[in-house]
Amino acid sequence: MLRGLFSRKKQEEVTFLAPLTGAIVPLSEVPDPVFAQKVVGDGVAILPSEGLLLAPIDAKVTHLFPTHHAIGLTSDSGLEILMHIGIDTVKLKGQGFTPFVSVGDQVKAGDKLIEFDASILKEAGCPIVTPIVITNGDVVAEKNVVAKADVQAGREPIMTVLLK
C-alpha cells in the first residue's frame, strides 16, 4: 500500500534569476497584446536599465532570432522560455543587438546572452520592456513571481516555477 506513495515523481522547482537589471513589470502591462494577453505564454517582464540580457536558468539555446532581438531557451527538464528584448524590435533588423551565443549552446544561469543598445531601440520608437515567458505552460503546475520592484541581473530571483 505504501509503495505507491514512494514511486511518485517529486516535482521540480525552477528558479529564474533576473535576466536583466531593471524594474519588474506585470505581463498585462506590456504594450503588445500578444504578450499582455499571454498568447505566447505566461511570465513576467522587466523594464531594463542596462542593455545586457543574461540566462535566467541553466538551459540550451534552442532559438536565436536572425535579428537577435529574441531568444528561446530549453531546460534539461523541458521548460521552454522566450525572452523578447523590447517590443516591435524585429523592425531594427539586428541593429543594436550583439549576441554572445548560438543555437545549440549550453548556458548557465547568469551567462551573457545578448547585449543591446537601448538608445537605438528608443530612437526607433520601440518600447524597451522585455517579456520573459514560458511558452510550454502545459508542463507548469504553478508559477510565482517573487520579485516585486527593481532587480539586479544574475543576482536576484524573479520567478519560481513548479513543474508537473
VMD Tcl script that builds the backbone (N, CA, C; Angstrom):
set m [mol new atoms 492]
animate dup $m
set s [atomselect $m all]
$s set {name element resname resid chain x y z} {
  {N N MET 1 A 0.813 -1.199 0.000}
  {CA C MET 1 A 0.000 0.000 0.000}
  {C C MET 1 A 0.859 1.266 0.000}
  {N N LEU 2 A 1.941 1.307 0.776}
  {CA C LEU 2 A 2.802 2.480 0.820}
  {C C LEU 2 A 3.703 2.583 -0.402}
  {N N ARG 3 A 3.889 1.494 -1.127}
  {CA C ARG 3 A 4.781 1.533 -2.294}
  {C C ARG 3 A 4.390 2.620 -3.286}
  {N N GLY 4 A 3.110 2.791 -3.530}
  {CA C GLY 4 A 2.637 3.786 -4.482}
  {C C GLY 4 A 3.006 5.205 -4.086}
  {N N LEU 5 A 3.055 5.460 -2.791}
  {CA C LEU 5 A 3.403 6.798 -2.329}
  {C C LEU 5 A 4.859 7.141 -2.629}
  {N N PHE 6 A 5.718 6.158 -2.575}
  {CA C PHE 6 A 7.138 6.417 -2.776}
  {C C PHE 6 A 7.549 6.405 -4.241}
  {N N SER 7 A 6.683 5.940 -5.106}
  {CA C SER 7 A 7.056 5.900 -6.524}
  {C C SER 7 A 6.660 7.181 -7.254}
  {N N ARG 8 A 5.919 8.071 -6.576}
  {CA C ARG 8 A 5.542 9.335 -7.212}
  {C C ARG 8 A 6.771 10.182 -7.495}
  {N N LYS 9 A 6.778 10.781 -8.661}
  {CA C LYS 9 A 7.890 11.638 -9.044}
  {C C LYS 9 A 7.821 12.943 -8.257}
  {N N LYS 10 A 8.949 13.364 -7.728}
  {CA C LYS 10 A 9.000 14.628 -6.994}
  {C C LYS 10 A 8.946 15.765 -8.014}
  {N N GLN 11 A 8.116 16.752 -7.739}
  {CA C GLN 11 A 8.011 17.882 -8.646}
  {C C GLN 11 A 9.280 18.722 -8.578}
  {N N GLU 12 A 9.729 19.193 -9.736}
  {CA C GLU 12 A 10.932 20.009 -9.800}
  {C C GLU 12 A 10.551 21.480 -9.748}
  {N N GLU 13 A 11.274 22.240 -8.909}
  {CA C GLU 13 A 11.079 23.684 -8.871}
  {C C GLU 13 A 12.238 24.351 -9.599}
  {N N VAL 14 A 11.914 25.281 -10.493}
  {CA C VAL 14 A 12.924 26.020 -11.242}
  {C C VAL 14 A 12.851 27.478 -10.809}
  {N N THR 15 A 13.997 28.032 -10.406}
  {CA C THR 15 A 14.072 29.437 -10.025}
  {C C THR 15 A 14.735 30.217 -11.151}
  {N N PHE 16 A 14.067 31.263 -11.605}
  {CA C PHE 16 A 14.597 32.130 -12.654}
  {C C PHE 16 A 15.346 33.282 -11.995}
  {N N LEU 17 A 16.617 33.462 -12.361}
  {CA C LEU 17 A 17.345 34.651 -11.936}
  {C C LEU 17 A 16.961 35.789 -12.877}
  {N N ALA 18 A 17.049 37.007 -12.387}
  {CA C ALA 18 A 16.738 38.162 -13.226}
  {C C ALA 18 A 17.676 38.163 -14.436}
  {N N PRO 19 A 17.135 38.137 -15.664}
  {CA C PRO 19 A 17.993 38.165 -16.841}
  {C C PRO 19 A 18.425 39.581 -17.211}
  {N N LEU 20 A 17.804 40.565 -16.574}
  {CA C LEU 20 A 18.114 41.972 -16.834}
  {C C LEU 20 A 18.114 42.736 -15.521}
  {N N THR 21 A 18.843 43.846 -15.485}
  {CA C THR 21 A 18.742 44.782 -14.373}
  {C C THR 21 A 17.651 45.771 -14.742}
  {N N GLY 22 A 16.715 45.982 -13.818}
  {CA C GLY 22 A 15.647 46.928 -14.108}
  {C C GLY 22 A 14.443 46.719 -13.217}
  {N N ALA 23 A 13.302 47.248 -13.671}
  {CA C ALA 23 A 12.066 47.213 -12.887}
  {C C ALA 23 A 11.142 46.114 -13.378}
  {N N ILE 24 A 10.572 45.370 -12.436}
  {CA C ILE 24 A 9.602 44.319 -12.747}
  {C C ILE 24 A 8.309 44.966 -13.258}
  {N N VAL 25 A 7.769 44.408 -14.335}
  {CA C VAL 25 A 6.516 44.893 -14.925}
  {C C VAL 25 A 5.603 43.682 -15.123}
  {N N PRO 26 A 4.353 43.758 -14.649}
  {CA C PRO 26 A 3.433 42.641 -14.914}
  {C C PRO 26 A 3.245 42.460 -16.425}
  {N N LEU 27 A 3.138 41.218 -16.850}
  {CA C LEU 27 A 2.958 40.929 -18.278}
  {C C LEU 27 A 1.745 41.672 -18.843}
  {N N SER 28 A 0.722 41.830 -18.042}
  {CA C SER 28 A -0.503 42.510 -18.504}
  {C C SER 28 A -0.267 43.970 -18.880}
  {N N GLU 29 A 0.859 44.550 -18.442}
  {CA C GLU 29 A 1.169 45.951 -18.747}
  {C C GLU 29 A 2.118 46.116 -19.927}
  {N N VAL 30 A 2.518 45.029 -20.557}
  {CA C VAL 30 A 3.388 45.099 -21.731}
  {C C VAL 30 A 2.568 45.672 -22.896}
  {N N PRO 31 A 3.100 46.697 -23.601}
  {CA C PRO 31 A 2.329 47.348 -24.661}
  {C C PRO 31 A 2.268 46.556 -25.971}
  {N N ASP 32 A 1.943 45.293 -25.861}
  {CA C ASP 32 A 1.766 44.416 -27.018}
  {C C ASP 32 A 0.763 43.350 -26.592}
  {N N PRO 33 A -0.405 43.285 -27.268}
  {CA C PRO 33 A -1.444 42.349 -26.839}
  {C C PRO 33 A -1.021 40.886 -26.865}
  {N N VAL 34 A -0.095 40.521 -27.734}
  {CA C VAL 34 A 0.362 39.130 -27.808}
  {C C VAL 34 A 1.001 38.712 -26.478}
  {N N PHE 35 A 1.750 39.622 -25.870}
  {CA C PHE 35 A 2.361 39.329 -24.570}
  {C C PHE 35 A 1.402 39.635 -23.427}
  {N N ALA 36 A 0.731 40.797 -23.477}
  {CA C ALA 36 A -0.147 41.225 -22.390}
  {C C ALA 36 A -1.291 40.246 -22.151}
  {N N GLN 37 A -1.798 39.627 -23.234}
  {CA C GLN 37 A -2.898 38.672 -23.106}
  {C C GLN 37 A -2.395 37.232 -22.983}
  {N N LYS 38 A -1.090 37.062 -22.815}
  {CA C LYS 38 A -0.446 35.760 -22.591}
  {C C LYS 38 A -0.690 34.773 -23.729}
  {N N VAL 39 A -0.769 35.301 -24.957}
  {CA C VAL 39 A -0.948 34.439 -26.132}
  {C C VAL 39 A 0.279 33.545 -26.318}
  {N N VAL 40 A 1.462 34.110 -26.121}
  {CA C VAL 40 A 2.722 33.372 -26.289}
  {C C VAL 40 A 3.001 32.488 -25.081}
  {N N GLY 41 A 2.584 32.963 -23.901}
  {CA C GLY 41 A 2.823 32.230 -22.669}
  {C C GLY 41 A 2.764 33.154 -21.479}
  {N N ASP 42 A 2.870 32.571 -20.287}
  {CA C ASP 42 A 2.793 33.327 -19.042}
  {C C ASP 42 A 4.203 33.625 -18.545}
  {N N GLY 43 A 4.329 34.671 -17.759}
  {CA C GLY 43 A 5.633 35.024 -17.213}
  {C C GLY 43 A 5.610 36.390 -16.575}
  {N N VAL 44 A 6.641 37.167 -16.853}
  {CA C VAL 44 A 6.812 38.494 -16.271}
  {C C VAL 44 A 7.626 39.310 -17.278}
  {N N ALA 45 A 7.692 40.614 -17.062}
  {CA C ALA 45 A 8.506 41.462 -17.928}
  {C C ALA 45 A 9.402 42.336 -17.063}
  {N N ILE 46 A 10.463 42.841 -17.678}
  {CA C ILE 46 A 11.382 43.748 -16.993}
  {C C ILE 46 A 11.608 44.958 -17.888}
  {N N LEU 47 A 11.541 46.148 -17.288}
  {CA C LEU 47 A 11.908 47.378 -17.971}
  {C C LEU 47 A 13.385 47.579 -17.656}
  {N N PRO 48 A 14.270 47.288 -18.627}
  {CA C PRO 48 A 15.705 47.274 -18.327}
  {C C PRO 48 A 16.304 48.670 -18.145}
  {N N SER 49 A 17.266 48.747 -17.222}
  {CA C SER 49 A 18.037 49.972 -17.031}
  {C C SER 49 A 19.456 49.790 -17.577}
  {N N GLU 50 A 19.773 48.560 -17.995}
  {CA C GLU 50 A 21.065 48.235 -18.610}
  {C C GLU 50 A 20.802 47.332 -19.811}
  {N N GLY 51 A 21.683 47.375 -20.790}
  {CA C GLY 51 A 21.476 46.650 -22.040}
  {C C GLY 51 A 22.185 45.312 -22.143}
  {N N LEU 52 A 22.020 44.460 -21.133}
  {CA C LEU 52 A 22.646 43.141 -21.186}
  {C C LEU 52 A 21.657 42.093 -20.697}
  {N N LEU 53 A 21.347 41.129 -21.585}
  {CA C LEU 53 A 20.439 40.028 -21.264}
  {C C LEU 53 A 21.255 38.813 -20.864}
  {N N LEU 54 A 20.940 38.264 -19.672}
  {CA C LEU 54 A 21.625 37.076 -19.156}
  {C C LEU 54 A 20.677 35.885 -19.159}
  {N N ALA 55 A 21.245 34.693 -19.091}
  {CA C ALA 55 A 20.433 33.476 -18.978}
  {C C ALA 55 A 19.807 33.437 -17.581}
  {N N PRO 56 A 18.481 33.249 -17.496}
  {CA C PRO 56 A 17.836 33.179 -16.181}
  {C C PRO 56 A 17.912 31.797 -15.544}
  {N N ILE 57 A 18.180 30.769 -16.358}
  {CA C ILE 57 A 18.253 29.381 -15.883}
  {C C ILE 57 A 19.349 28.657 -16.654}
  {N N ASP 58 A 19.750 27.496 -16.165}
  {CA C ASP 58 A 20.642 26.617 -16.924}
  {C C ASP 58 A 19.804 26.028 -18.057}
  {N N ALA 59 A 20.287 26.143 -19.282}
  {CA C ALA 59 A 19.478 25.684 -20.414}
  {C C ALA 59 A 20.311 25.587 -21.685}
  {N N LYS 60 A 19.641 25.109 -22.722}
  {CA C LYS 60 A 20.225 25.051 -24.067}
  {C C LYS 60 A 19.567 26.147 -24.902}
  {N N VAL 61 A 20.358 26.834 -25.710}
  {CA C VAL 61 A 19.810 27.842 -26.628}
  {C C VAL 61 A 19.143 27.080 -27.770}
  {N N THR 62 A 17.820 27.191 -27.851}
  {CA C THR 62 A 17.081 26.447 -28.878}
  {C C THR 62 A 16.602 27.342 -30.016}
  {N N HIS 63 A 16.518 28.640 -29.773}
  {CA C HIS 63 A 16.138 29.596 -30.830}
  {C C HIS 63 A 16.925 30.879 -30.621}
  {N N LEU 64 A 17.460 31.422 -31.691}
  {CA C LEU 64 A 18.052 32.763 -31.666}
  {C C LEU 64 A 17.583 33.418 -32.951}
  {N N PHE 65 A 16.691 34.372 -32.817}
  {CA C PHE 65 A 16.131 35.007 -33.999}
  {C C PHE 65 A 17.246 35.656 -34.807}
  {N N PRO 66 A 17.165 35.619 -36.156}
  {CA C PRO 66 A 18.220 36.194 -37.004}
  {C C PRO 66 A 18.484 37.672 -36.698}
  {N N THR 67 A 17.475 38.368 -36.186}
  {CA C THR 67 A 17.617 39.780 -35.842}
  {C C THR 67 A 18.138 39.978 -34.413}
  {N N HIS 68 A 18.356 38.882 -33.699}
  {CA C HIS 68 A 18.948 38.864 -32.349}
  {C C HIS 68 A 18.142 39.620 -31.300}
  {N N HIS 69 A 16.871 39.897 -31.571}
  {CA C HIS 69 A 16.034 40.623 -30.609}
  {C C HIS 69 A 15.297 39.683 -29.643}
  {N N ALA 70 A 15.361 38.394 -29.917}
  {CA C ALA 70 A 14.658 37.416 -29.073}
  {C C ALA 70 A 15.426 36.102 -29.068}
  {N N ILE 71 A 15.259 35.375 -27.954}
  {CA C ILE 71 A 15.988 34.118 -27.783}
  {C C ILE 71 A 15.105 33.115 -27.042}
  {N N GLY 72 A 15.213 31.859 -27.439}
  {CA C GLY 72 A 14.486 30.783 -26.774}
  {C C GLY 72 A 15.460 29.838 -26.101}
  {N N LEU 73 A 15.132 29.434 -24.882}
  {CA C LEU 73 A 15.953 28.501 -24.112}
  {C C LEU 73 A 15.094 27.320 -23.679}
  {N N THR 74 A 15.712 26.146 -23.553}
  {CA C THR 74 A 15.029 24.956 -23.053}
  {C C THR 74 A 15.886 24.322 -21.964}
  {N N SER 75 A 15.279 24.120 -20.785}
  {CA C SER 75 A 15.999 23.496 -19.668}
  {C C SER 75 A 16.063 21.990 -19.885}
  {N N ASP 76 A 16.911 21.313 -19.120}
  {CA C ASP 76 A 17.014 19.849 -19.192}
  {C C ASP 76 A 15.688 19.185 -18.854}
  {N N SER 77 A 14.889 19.841 -18.008}
  {CA C SER 77 A 13.596 19.271 -17.620}
  {C C SER 77 A 12.494 19.581 -18.638}
  {N N GLY 78 A 12.842 20.289 -19.725}
  {CA C GLY 78 A 11.881 20.535 -20.796}
  {C C GLY 78 A 11.146 21.861 -20.732}
  {N N LEU 79 A 11.462 22.703 -19.771}
  {CA C LEU 79 A 10.832 24.017 -19.662}
  {C C LEU 79 A 11.349 24.917 -20.780}
  {N N GLU 80 A 10.420 25.490 -21.559}
  {CA C GLU 80 A 10.794 26.344 -22.693}
  {C C GLU 80 A 10.460 27.792 -22.382}
  {N N ILE 81 A 11.452 28.673 -22.553}
  {CA C ILE 81 A 11.200 30.091 -22.300}
  {C C ILE 81 A 11.626 30.935 -23.492}
  {N N LEU 82 A 10.940 32.048 -23.642}
  {CA C LEU 82 A 11.233 33.027 -24.683}
  {C C LEU 82 A 11.481 34.355 -23.999}
  {N N MET 83 A 12.561 35.016 -24.389}
  {CA C MET 83 A 12.834 36.374 -23.914}
  {C C MET 83 A 12.888 37.263 -25.151}
  {N N HIS 84 A 12.055 38.293 -25.148}
  {CA C HIS 84 A 11.886 39.173 -26.308}
  {C C HIS 84 A 12.309 40.576 -25.893}
  {N N ILE 85 A 13.481 41.020 -26.361}
  {CA C ILE 85 A 14.014 42.321 -25.964}
  {C C ILE 85 A 13.224 43.424 -26.654}
  {N N GLY 86 A 12.473 44.167 -25.851}
  {CA C GLY 86 A 11.678 45.264 -26.385}
  {C C GLY 86 A 10.477 44.785 -27.183}
  {N N ILE 87 A 9.708 45.758 -27.655}
  {CA C ILE 87 A 8.503 45.496 -28.446}
  {C C ILE 87 A 8.698 46.081 -29.838}
  {N N ASP 88 A 8.312 45.325 -30.856}
  {CA C ASP 88 A 8.470 45.714 -32.262}
  {C C ASP 88 A 9.932 45.874 -32.674}
  {N N THR 89 A 10.839 45.251 -31.938}
  {CA C THR 89 A 12.266 45.404 -32.211}
  {C C THR 89 A 12.736 44.580 -33.410}
  {N N VAL 90 A 11.897 43.696 -33.912}
  {CA C VAL 90 A 12.251 42.936 -35.111}
  {C C VAL 90 A 12.501 43.893 -36.277}
  {N N LYS 91 A 11.817 45.057 -36.271}
  {CA C LYS 91 A 11.958 46.017 -37.367}
  {C C LYS 91 A 13.357 46.632 -37.439}
  {N N LEU 92 A 14.150 46.486 -36.392}
  {CA C LEU 92 A 15.517 47.022 -36.398}
  {C C LEU 92 A 16.482 46.132 -37.176}
  {N N LYS 93 A 16.028 44.943 -37.558}
  {CA C LYS 93 A 16.813 44.004 -38.365}
  {C C LYS 93 A 18.200 43.724 -37.782}
  {N N GLY 94 A 18.249 43.637 -36.448}
  {CA C GLY 94 A 19.506 43.293 -35.786}
  {C C GLY 94 A 20.343 44.475 -35.343}
  {N N GLN 95 A 20.022 45.683 -35.812}
  {CA C GLN 95 A 20.796 46.867 -35.427}
  {C C GLN 95 A 20.662 47.101 -33.931}
  {N N GLY 96 A 21.794 47.216 -33.259}
  {CA C GLY 96 A 21.795 47.466 -31.822}
  {C C GLY 96 A 21.851 46.220 -30.959}
  {N N PHE 97 A 21.881 45.040 -31.583}
  {CA C PHE 97 A 21.909 43.771 -30.836}
  {C C PHE 97 A 23.195 43.005 -31.132}
  {N N THR 98 A 23.854 42.505 -30.080}
  {CA C THR 98 A 25.073 41.710 -30.236}
  {C C THR 98 A 24.903 40.413 -29.451}
  {N N PRO 99 A 24.754 39.274 -30.152}
  {CA C PRO 99 A 24.610 38.001 -29.436}
  {C C PRO 99 A 25.968 37.445 -28.996}
  {N N PHE 100 A 25.961 36.733 -27.880}
  {CA C PHE 100 A 27.159 36.067 -27.367}
  {C C PHE 100 A 27.036 34.554 -27.468}
  {N N VAL 101 A 25.880 34.072 -27.940}
  {CA C VAL 101 A 25.619 32.633 -28.013}
  {C C VAL 101 A 25.051 32.277 -29.381}
  {N N SER 102 A 25.019 30.984 -29.650}
  {CA C SER 102 A 24.429 30.447 -30.877}
  {C C SER 102 A 23.473 29.325 -30.504}
  {N N VAL 103 A 22.596 28.976 -31.440}
  {CA C VAL 103 A 21.695 27.848 -31.231}
  {C C VAL 103 A 22.529 26.602 -30.953}
  {N N GLY 104 A 22.126 25.847 -29.932}
  {CA C GLY 104 A 22.844 24.630 -29.553}
  {C C GLY 104 A 23.761 24.819 -28.370}
  {N N ASP 105 A 24.105 26.072 -28.058}
  {CA C ASP 105 A 24.979 26.335 -26.909}
  {C C ASP 105 A 24.269 25.978 -25.603}
  {N N GLN 106 A 25.035 25.445 -24.662}
  {CA C GLN 106 A 24.547 25.170 -23.310}
  {C C GLN 106 A 24.949 26.378 -22.470}
  {N N VAL 107 A 24.007 26.959 -21.725}
  {CA C VAL 107 A 24.309 28.122 -20.901}
  {C C VAL 107 A 23.927 27.857 -19.448}
  {N N LYS 108 A 24.595 28.558 -18.564}
  {CA C LYS 108 A 24.304 28.504 -17.128}
  {C C LYS 108 A 23.616 29.809 -16.739}
  {N N ALA 109 A 22.786 29.759 -15.703}
  {CA C ALA 109 A 22.143 30.966 -15.203}
  {C C ALA 109 A 23.210 32.027 -14.945}
  {N N GLY 110 A 22.996 33.227 -15.492}
  {CA C GLY 110 A 23.948 34.322 -15.319}
  {C C GLY 110 A 24.872 34.527 -16.514}
  {N N ASP 111 A 24.913 33.563 -17.451}
  {CA C ASP 111 A 25.755 33.729 -18.648}
  {C C ASP 111 A 25.202 34.828 -19.547}
  {N N LYS 112 A 26.109 35.547 -20.217}
  {CA C LYS 112 A 25.712 36.593 -21.160}
  {C C LYS 112 A 25.066 35.961 -22.391}
  {N N LEU 113 A 23.914 36.519 -22.794}
  {CA C LEU 113 A 23.237 36.040 -23.998}
  {C C LEU 113 A 23.287 37.071 -25.119}
  {N N ILE 114 A 22.761 38.268 -24.840}
  {CA C ILE 114 A 22.667 39.306 -25.866}
  {C C ILE 114 A 22.896 40.671 -25.223}
  {N N GLU 115 A 23.732 41.474 -25.877}
  {CA C GLU 115 A 23.891 42.865 -25.463}
  {C C GLU 115 A 23.060 43.710 -26.421}
  {N N PHE 116 A 22.438 44.773 -25.909}
  {CA C PHE 116 A 21.640 45.633 -26.779}
  {C C PHE 116 A 21.804 47.091 -26.380}
  {N N ASP 117 A 21.642 47.973 -27.370}
  {CA C ASP 117 A 21.768 49.404 -27.157}
  {C C ASP 117 A 20.362 49.986 -27.024}
  {N N ALA 118 A 19.959 50.260 -25.796}
  {CA C ALA 118 A 18.602 50.743 -25.528}
  {C C ALA 118 A 18.315 52.056 -26.235}
  {N N SER 119 A 19.339 52.894 -26.446}
  {CA C SER 119 A 19.111 54.184 -27.111}
  {C C SER 119 A 18.679 53.987 -28.568}
  {N N ILE 120 A 19.216 52.975 -29.229}
  {CA C ILE 120 A 18.815 52.676 -30.616}
  {C C ILE 120 A 17.352 52.222 -30.643}
  {N N LEU 121 A 16.964 51.383 -29.675}
  {CA C LEU 121 A 15.580 50.911 -29.596}
  {C C LEU 121 A 14.628 52.083 -29.365}
  {N N LYS 122 A 14.989 52.948 -28.429}
  {CA C LYS 122 A 14.140 54.097 -28.097}
  {C C LYS 122 A 14.018 55.058 -29.282}
  {N N GLU 123 A 15.147 55.319 -29.964}
  {CA C GLU 123 A 15.129 56.217 -31.125}
  {C C GLU 123 A 14.220 55.686 -32.225}
  {N N ALA 124 A 14.130 54.373 -32.333}
  {CA C ALA 124 A 13.265 53.751 -33.345}
  {C C ALA 124 A 11.803 53.687 -32.887}
  {N N GLY 125 A 11.532 54.176 -31.673}
  {CA C GLY 125 A 10.172 54.175 -31.158}
  {C C GLY 125 A 9.732 52.849 -30.564}
  {N N CYS 126 A 10.699 52.000 -30.229}
  {CA C CYS 126 A 10.382 50.688 -29.662}
  {C C CYS 126 A 10.408 50.743 -28.132}
  {N N PRO 127 A 9.314 50.351 -27.482}
  {CA C PRO 127 A 9.371 50.227 -26.019}
  {C C PRO 127 A 10.437 49.185 -25.660}
  {N N ILE 128 A 11.191 49.437 -24.587}
  {CA C ILE 128 A 12.281 48.504 -24.249}
  {C C ILE 128 A 11.877 47.452 -23.232}
  {N N VAL 129 A 10.628 47.481 -22.769}
  {CA C VAL 129 A 10.168 46.469 -21.817}
  {C C VAL 129 A 10.359 45.083 -22.447}
  {N N THR 130 A 10.867 44.149 -21.654}
  {CA C THR 130 A 11.276 42.838 -22.155}
  {C C THR 130 A 10.508 41.705 -21.479}
  {N N PRO 131 A 9.594 41.046 -22.210}
  {CA C PRO 131 A 8.874 39.900 -21.659}
  {C C PRO 131 A 9.777 38.661 -21.523}
  {N N ILE 132 A 9.573 37.935 -20.436}
  {CA C ILE 132 A 10.225 36.644 -20.185}
  {C C ILE 132 A 9.072 35.670 -19.973}
  {N N VAL 133 A 8.793 34.830 -20.971}
  {CA C VAL 133 A 7.602 33.989 -20.902}
  {C C VAL 133 A 7.922 32.502 -21.058}
  {N N ILE 134 A 7.082 31.698 -20.426}
  {CA C ILE 134 A 7.156 30.244 -20.548}
  {C C ILE 134 A 6.233 29.871 -21.701}
  {N N THR 135 A 6.788 29.289 -22.749}
  {CA C THR 135 A 5.994 29.020 -23.952}
  {C C THR 135 A 5.307 27.653 -23.928}
  {N N ASN 136 A 5.678 26.803 -22.989}
  {CA C ASN 136 A 5.006 25.498 -22.862}
  {C C ASN 136 A 4.418 25.364 -21.464}
  {N N GLY 137 A 3.448 26.199 -21.187}
  {CA C GLY 137 A 2.814 26.243 -19.874}
  {C C GLY 137 A 2.168 24.942 -19.437}
  {N N ASP 138 A 1.950 24.023 -20.382}
  {CA C ASP 138 A 1.342 22.730 -20.038}
  {C C ASP 138 A 2.228 21.895 -19.109}
  {N N VAL 139 A 3.516 22.210 -19.001}
  {CA C VAL 139 A 4.400 21.461 -18.102}
  {C C VAL 139 A 4.502 22.116 -16.722}
  {N N VAL 140 A 3.822 23.258 -16.559}
  {CA C VAL 140 A 3.909 24.030 -15.324}
  {C C VAL 140 A 2.708 23.745 -14.422}
  {N N ALA 141 A 3.002 23.381 -13.176}
  {CA C ALA 141 A 1.947 23.181 -12.189}
  {C C ALA 141 A 1.621 24.503 -11.495}
  {N N GLU 142 A 2.653 25.319 -11.280}
  {CA C GLU 142 A 2.488 26.559 -10.532}
  {C C GLU 142 A 3.585 27.538 -10.914}
  {N N LYS 143 A 3.230 28.828 -11.050}
  {CA C LYS 143 A 4.191 29.899 -11.336}
  {C C LYS 143 A 4.010 30.974 -10.285}
  {N N ASN 144 A 5.118 31.497 -9.774}
  {CA C ASN 144 A 5.043 32.535 -8.761}
  {C C ASN 144 A 6.101 33.595 -9.052}
  {N N VAL 145 A 5.657 34.828 -9.309}
  {CA C VAL 145 A 6.601 35.933 -9.489}
  {C C VAL 145 A 7.016 36.376 -8.091}
  {N N VAL 146 A 8.311 36.253 -7.792}
  {CA C VAL 146 A 8.790 36.550 -6.444}
  {C C VAL 146 A 9.398 37.943 -6.326}
  {N N ALA 147 A 9.816 38.538 -7.445}
  {CA C ALA 147 A 10.376 39.885 -7.419}
  {C C ALA 147 A 9.239 40.897 -7.421}
  {N N LYS 148 A 9.399 41.957 -6.675}
  {CA C LYS 148 A 8.329 42.946 -6.551}
  {C C LYS 148 A 8.674 44.313 -7.131}
  {N N ALA 149 A 9.941 44.664 -7.274}
  {CA C ALA 149 A 10.298 46.013 -7.714}
  {C C ALA 149 A 11.484 45.954 -8.674}
  {N N ASP 150 A 12.600 46.524 -8.272}
  {CA C ASP 150 A 13.800 46.523 -9.106}
  {C C ASP 150 A 14.640 45.283 -8.815}
  {N N VAL 151 A 15.297 44.781 -9.874}
  {CA C VAL 151 A 16.138 43.593 -9.733}
  {C C VAL 151 A 17.496 43.816 -10.395}
  {N N GLN 152 A 18.490 43.073 -9.904}
  {CA C GLN 152 A 19.837 43.091 -10.464}
  {C C GLN 152 A 20.037 41.821 -11.293}
  {N N ALA 153 A 20.450 41.975 -12.520}
  {CA C ALA 153 A 20.653 40.840 -13.421}
  {C C ALA 153 A 21.619 39.824 -12.828}
  {N N GLY 154 A 21.213 38.549 -12.886}
  {CA C GLY 154 A 22.067 37.462 -12.452}
  {C C GLY 154 A 22.222 37.314 -10.958}
  {N N ARG 155 A 21.571 38.184 -10.182}
  {CA C ARG 155 A 21.772 38.165 -8.731}
  {C C ARG 155 A 20.530 37.825 -7.932}
  {N N GLU 156 A 19.351 38.165 -8.472}
  {CA C GLU 156 A 18.126 38.011 -7.692}
  {C C GLU 156 A 17.118 37.144 -8.428}
  {N N PRO 157 A 16.352 36.340 -7.695}
  {CA C PRO 157 A 15.298 35.558 -8.353}
  {C C PRO 157 A 14.140 36.469 -8.760}
  {N N ILE 158 A 13.525 36.163 -9.911}
  {CA C ILE 158 A 12.342 36.923 -10.318}
  {C C ILE 158 A 11.094 36.063 -10.290}
  {N N MET 159 A 11.283 34.743 -10.468}
  {CA C MET 159 A 10.112 33.858 -10.620}
  {C C MET 159 A 10.517 32.440 -10.249}
  {N N THR 160 A 9.568 31.714 -9.648}
  {CA C THR 160 A 9.758 30.280 -9.433}
  {C C THR 160 A 8.642 29.543 -10.169}
  {N N VAL 161 A 9.003 28.394 -10.687}
  {CA C VAL 161 A 8.061 27.580 -11.448}
  {C C VAL 161 A 8.130 26.154 -10.914}
  {N N LEU 162 A 6.991 25.593 -10.596}
  {CA C LEU 162 A 6.913 24.209 -10.168}
  {C C LEU 162 A 6.430 23.393 -11.365}
  {N N LEU 163 A 7.255 22.450 -11.793}
  {CA C LEU 163 A 6.906 21.629 -12.961}
  {C C LEU 163 A 5.997 20.472 -12.554}
  {N N LYS 164 A 5.152 20.053 -13.471}
  {CA C LYS 164 A 4.236 18.924 -13.218}
  {C C LYS 164 A 5.009 17.632 -13.144}
}
mol reanalyze $m
mol bondsrecalc $m
mol representation Tube
mol addrep $m
